[in-house]
Amino acid sequence: MDPYTWWHGFPWMWIFPFTFLIIAIVFLALLLRGGGPFWWSSRRDEPSRETPRQILDRRYASGEITKEQYEEMKRNLER
């Protein structure tokens, strides 16, 4: 029998496809759950959107608008 046939190294040949399979499963799991490497996870870095009422409250708290403006804008939002 020829010593260079693939049967000669058969006991160790299962390691390479098995390793590739494990890496592929881990990669797909990360991809499907939305994680993955840092360059894919931009959804986690996005700030949460403020509601109009939260914006109004923040502007009033920081002193950008007066109490009268705040009350008027709040009434307009509640309509």
Residue pairs with C-beta under 8 A, 6 or more apart in sequence:
1 7
2 8
6 13
30 36
31 40
34 41
34 43
35 41
50 58
52 77
53 74
53 77
56 65
56 70
56 73
56 74
56 77
59 65
59 70
60 67
60 70
65 73
